């Protein structure tokens, strides 16, 4: 099946001490910026983490950045072995393997923890107290295919998830086309910090909408065929994430 050239392509080649060629792993990730994890114009922290994992497992990793909804669809069909930075959803678990321990998702194998926050126009009557969103007839913007859409709908809110871009969703809010937007907090804050016009009219509600871990997930057929390798990758993610080297990268990242 033909598809467009990805915005980001990572080919990290690890040379083994033997003459045998490394198995190639194919992952996909979100094509829009998700600061500081995935970025279009440079390596985000998730790519840096996977570079470290690649060295640990001595195998080659290729990562394509494509729209998130398509990433999940092509993971389901087996076009990709894994998808980077996926939160847990029961419908995803039907076709994707998550790291598990005692029948629960093993958060120690996460790539990261991030939160979603609500953004509103300054002076708006939009409120969020951790349980109730007001007003109930509001339209809330969200990125296409992101898990927060289901949470917003569970609050009986109307959701506009027609676009995957943080910037476009914030501009919809700026123009009054939606009452609020729900965005990954670090990415939303980063865009506002860099755009004085948006920052002048938009503010974040300080109480997060939700905070959760994100994982490298695998297609179920790949997991069944390469169970030992997948578990080694999840163990390597934990080890690399907790390393002094990676924590230094996080501290220095701007």
Secondary structure, DSSP 8 states (H G I E B T S, - for coil): ------S-EEEE----SSSS---EEEEEEESS-BTTTB-SSS--HHHHHHHHHHHHHT-EEEEEEE-HHHHHHHHHHTSSSEEEEE---TTGGGTEE--EETTEE-GGG-SEEEEEEEEEETT---EE-SS-EE-TT-EEEEETT-THHHHHHHTT-EEEEEE--HHHHHHHHHTTSSSEEEEEHHHHHHHHHH-HHHHHHEEE-SS-SEEEEEEEEEEHHHHHHSHHHHHHHHHHHHHHHTSHHHHHHHHH--
